[in-house]
Amino acid sequence: MYVCICNGHRDSDIRAAAREGLRSAPAIYRRLGKPVRCGRCLEFAAKVIEEAHGAREGEREVPQVA
Ligand code: FES
């Protein structure tokens, strides 16, 4: 499914990048070649990343967009 509508990033692509060691949506989006734009997807992307890392509740990073 699509996580980021602006860039067309899918959950599978975000999970794959997270498993390579990246821990934030902005870093993953840059790796995928399209940086964060509106930022509305960041909370959902953080959940996908958290799942990929098997992080515990409360350790999730939600980046802020200026
Ligand atoms: S929906 Fe992801 S940057 Fe806009």
Backbone and ligand atoms as CSV (ligand in chain L), in Angstrom:
chain,resi,resn,atom,element,x,y,z
A,1,MET,N,N,0.837,-1.185,0.000
A,1,MET,CA,C,0.000,0.000,0.000
A,1,MET,C,C,0.878,1.244,0.000
A,2,TYR,N,N,0.266,2.336,-0.478
A,2,TYR,CA,C,1.001,3.589,-0.477
A,2,TYR,C,C,0.991,4.201,0.918
A,3,VAL,N,N,2.168,4.616,1.357
A,3,VAL,CA,C,2.302,5.347,2.616
A,3,VAL,C,C,2.354,6.841,2.308
A,4,CYS,N,N,3.114,7.196,1.314
A,4,CYS,CA,C,3.335,8.599,0.952
A,4,CYS,C,C,2.737,8.871,-0.428
A,5,ILE,N,N,1.671,9.648,-0.432
A,5,ILE,CA,C,0.987,9.946,-1.690
A,5,ILE,C,C,1.806,10.924,-2.533
A,6,CYS,N,N,2.452,11.896,-1.894
A,6,CYS,CA,C,3.246,12.880,-2.645
A,6,CYS,C,C,4.326,12.212,-3.494
A,7,ASN,N,N,4.969,11.202,-2.912
A,7,ASN,CA,C,6.118,10.594,-3.573
A,7,ASN,C,C,5.879,9.186,-4.091
A,8,GLY,N,N,4.758,8.603,-3.743
A,8,GLY,CA,C,4.476,7.245,-4.190
A,8,GLY,C,C,5.300,6.189,-3.469
A,9,HIS,N,N,5.752,6.488,-2.265
A,9,HIS,CA,C,6.505,5.499,-1.498
A,9,HIS,C,C,5.538,4.466,-0.927
A,10,ARG,N,N,5.876,3.205,-1.104
A,10,ARG,CA,C,5.043,2.107,-0.611
A,10,ARG,C,C,5.607,1.566,0.703
A,11,ASP,N,N,4.747,0.930,1.471
A,11,ASP,CA,C,5.195,0.351,2.736
A,11,ASP,C,C,6.309,-0.658,2.524
A,12,SER,N,N,6.225,-1.427,1.444
A,12,SER,CA,C,7.254,-2.443,1.191
A,12,SER,C,C,8.623,-1.793,0.949
A,13,ASP,N,N,8.653,-0.659,0.247
A,13,ASP,CA,C,9.927,0.036,-0.005
A,13,ASP,C,C,10.489,0.628,1.289
A,14,ILE,N,N,9.588,1.178,2.112
A,14,ILE,CA,C,10.016,1.775,3.381
A,14,ILE,C,C,10.537,0.697,4.318
A,15,ARG,N,N,9.845,-0.438,4.373
A,15,ARG,CA,C,10.301,-1.559,5.219
A,15,ARG,C,C,11.671,-2.058,4.779
A,16,ALA,N,N,11.849,-2.198,3.470
A,16,ALA,CA,C,13.136,-2.699,2.957
A,16,ALA,C,C,14.265,-1.757,3.347
A,17,ALA,N,N,14.042,-0.451,3.211
A,17,ALA,CA,C,15.085,0.524,3.576
A,17,ALA,C,C,15.332,0.499,5.079
A,18,ALA,N,N,14.267,0.336,5.863
A,18,ALA,CA,C,14.429,0.279,7.328
A,18,ALA,C,C,15.269,-0.935,7.717
A,19,ARG,N,N,15.052,-2.035,7.051
A,19,ARG,CA,C,15.819,-3.252,7.371
A,19,ARG,C,C,17.292,-3.108,7.008
A,20,GLU,N,N,17.601,-2.148,6.126
A,20,GLU,CA,C,19.004,-1.873,5.789
A,20,GLU,C,C,19.666,-1.018,6.871
A,21,GLY,N,N,18.881,-0.580,7.858
A,21,GLY,CA,C,19.461,0.151,8.982
A,21,GLY,C,C,18.990,1.577,9.138
A,22,LEU,N,N,18.249,2.107,8.168
A,22,LEU,CA,C,17.768,3.484,8.284
A,22,LEU,C,C,16.625,3.535,9.289
A,23,ARG,N,N,16.582,4.619,10.087
A,23,ARG,CA,C,15.629,4.669,11.199
A,23,ARG,C,C,14.653,5.830,11.135
A,24,SER,N,N,14.747,6.689,10.140
A,24,SER,CA,C,13.808,7.811,10.063
A,24,SER,C,C,13.230,7.906,8.655
A,25,ALA,N,N,11.999,8.405,8.605
A,25,ALA,CA,C,11.343,8.556,7.302
A,25,ALA,C,C,12.115,9.502,6.379
A,26,PRO,N,N,12.581,10.666,6.876
A,26,PRO,CA,C,13.329,11.536,5.962
A,26,PRO,C,C,14.557,10.852,5.351
A,27,ALA,N,N,15.276,10.076,6.160
A,27,ALA,CA,C,16.457,9.372,5.641
A,27,ALA,C,C,16.049,8.317,4.617
A,28,ILE,N,N,14.979,7.627,4.917
A,28,ILE,CA,C,14.509,6.588,3.989
A,28,ILE,C,C,13.998,7.214,2.694
A,29,TYR,N,N,13.272,8.301,2.819
A,29,TYR,CA,C,12.755,8.952,1.608
A,29,TYR,C,C,13.911,9.436,0.721
A,30,ARG,N,N,14.948,9.989,1.375
A,30,ARG,CA,C,16.112,10.423,0.582
A,30,ARG,C,C,16.742,9.226,-0.115
A,31,ARG,N,N,16.855,8.107,0.588
A,31,ARG,CA,C,17.416,6.898,-0.013
A,31,ARG,C,C,16.592,6.441,-1.214
A,32,LEU,N,N,15.273,6.618,-1.098
A,32,LEU,CA,C,14.382,6.216,-2.184
A,32,LEU,C,C,14.361,7.239,-3.323
A,33,GLY,N,N,15.057,8.360,-3.123
A,33,GLY,CA,C,15.206,9.328,-4.207
A,33,GLY,C,C,14.206,10.459,-4.234
A,34,LYS,N,N,13.276,10.480,-3.254
A,34,LYS,CA,C,12.287,11.568,-3.203
A,34,LYS,C,C,12.109,11.983,-1.752
A,35,PRO,N,N,12.547,13.186,-1.402
A,35,PRO,CA,C,12.484,13.631,-0.001
A,35,PRO,C,C,11.072,13.971,0.446
A,36,VAL,N,N,10.924,14.187,1.749
A,36,VAL,CA,C,9.634,14.555,2.346
A,36,VAL,C,C,9.137,15.855,1.715
A,37,ARG,N,N,7.859,15.882,1.431
A,37,ARG,CA,C,7.250,17.107,0.884
A,37,ARG,C,C,6.248,17.672,1.899
A,38,CYS,N,N,5.006,17.216,1.894
A,38,CYS,CA,C,4.006,17.818,2.794
A,38,CYS,C,C,4.143,17.333,4.241
A,39,GLY,N,N,4.652,16.127,4.433
A,39,GLY,CA,C,4.859,15.590,5.770
A,39,GLY,C,C,3.668,14.876,6.389
A,40,ARG,N,N,2.557,14.826,5.701
A,40,ARG,CA,C,1.356,14.187,6.281
A,40,ARG,C,C,1.526,12.693,6.487
A,41,CYS,N,N,2.445,12.088,5.798
A,41,CYS,CA,C,2.643,10.641,5.872
A,41,CYS,C,C,3.625,10.239,6.973
A,42,LEU,N,N,4.266,11.191,7.634
A,42,LEU,CA,C,5.398,10.853,8.503
A,42,LEU,C,C,5.019,9.985,9.695
A,43,GLU,N,N,3.851,10.211,10.279
A,43,GLU,CA,C,3.472,9.394,11.429
A,43,GLU,C,C,3.239,7.949,10.996
A,44,PHE,N,N,2.549,7.759,9.886
A,44,PHE,CA,C,2.314,6.406,9.384
A,44,PHE,C,C,3.643,5.758,8.972
A,45,ALA,N,N,4.493,6.522,8.306
A,45,ALA,CA,C,5.804,5.986,7.909
A,45,ALA,C,C,6.604,5.557,9.130
A,46,ALA,N,N,6.506,6.348,10.224
A,46,ALA,CA,C,7.223,5.999,11.447
A,46,ALA,C,C,6.723,4.672,12.010
A,47,LYS,N,N,5.424,4.423,11.902
A,47,LYS,CA,C,4.875,3.143,12.371
A,47,LYS,C,C,5.398,1.983,11.538
A,48,VAL,N,N,5.467,2.187,10.233
A,48,VAL,CA,C,5.991,1.143,9.343
A,48,VAL,C,C,7.451,0.849,9.682
A,49,ILE,N,N,8.224,1.914,9.924
A,49,ILE,CA,C,9.640,1.761,10.276
A,49,ILE,C,C,9.773,1.040,11.611
A,50,GLU,N,N,8.935,1.438,12.556
A,50,GLU,CA,C,8.950,0.810,13.881
A,50,GLU,C,C,8.669,-0.689,13.774
A,51,GLU,N,N,7.684,-1.031,12.997
A,51,GLU,CA,C,7.363,-2.455,12.802
A,51,GLU,C,C,8.557,-3.195,12.203
A,52,ALA,N,N,9.190,-2.558,11.219
A,52,ALA,CA,C,10.328,-3.195,10.559
A,52,ALA,C,C,11.486,-3.431,11.523
A,53,HIS,N,N,11.638,-2.546,12.473
A,53,HIS,CA,C,12.721,-2.675,13.445
A,53,HIS,C,C,12.311,-3.462,14.678
A,54,GLY,N,N,10.995,-3.732,14.777
A,54,GLY,CA,C,10.523,-4.451,15.959
A,54,GLY,C,C,10.672,-3.650,17.218
A,55,ALA,N,N,10.591,-2.311,17.068
A,55,ALA,CA,C,10.770,-1.425,18.220
A,55,ALA,C,C,9.595,-1.546,19.178
A,56,ARG,N,N,9.852,-1.273,20.425
A,56,ARG,CA,C,8.796,-1.286,21.431
A,56,ARG,C,C,8.013,0.010,21.380
A,57,GLU,N,N,6.786,-0.059,21.867
A,57,GLU,CA,C,5.945,1.138,21.934
A,57,GLU,C,C,6.646,2.228,22.749
A,58,GLY,N,N,6.581,3.456,22.257
A,58,GLY,CA,C,7.183,4.567,22.977
A,58,GLY,C,C,8.572,4.923,22.497
A,59,GLU,N,N,9.157,4.111,21.644
A,59,GLU,CA,C,10.490,4.395,21.132
A,59,GLU,C,C,10.450,4.955,19.715
A,60,ARG,N,N,9.251,5.176,19.199
A,60,ARG,CA,C,9.090,5.616,17.833
A,60,ARG,C,C,9.539,7.058,17.647
A,61,GLU,N,N,10.232,7.316,16.535
A,61,GLU,CA,C,10.655,8.666,16.200
A,61,GLU,C,C,9.680,9.236,15.185
A,62,VAL,N,N,9.085,10.386,15.494
A,62,VAL,CA,C,8.231,11.076,14.534
A,62,VAL,C,C,8.920,12.385,14.199
A,63,PRO,N,N,9.547,12.443,13.019
A,63,PRO,CA,C,10.270,13.651,12.665
A,63,PRO,C,C,9.328,14.838,12.470
A,64,GLN,N,N,9.815,16.015,12.750
A,64,GLN,CA,C,9.037,17.236,12.584
A,64,GLN,C,C,9.397,17.888,11.271
A,65,VAL,N,N,8.397,18.443,10.612
A,65,VAL,CA,C,8.621,19.167,9.369
A,65,VAL,C,C,8.489,20.652,9.666
A,66,ALA,N,N,9.457,21.423,9.221
A,66,ALA,CA,C,9.449,22.866,9.490
A,66,ALA,C,C,8.351,23.564,8.726
L,1,FES,S1,S,2.252,12.328,1.678
L,1,FES,FE1,FE,4.358,11.960,2.043
L,1,FES,S2,S,5.321,13.898,1.825
L,1,FES,FE2,FE,3.209,14.240,1.353
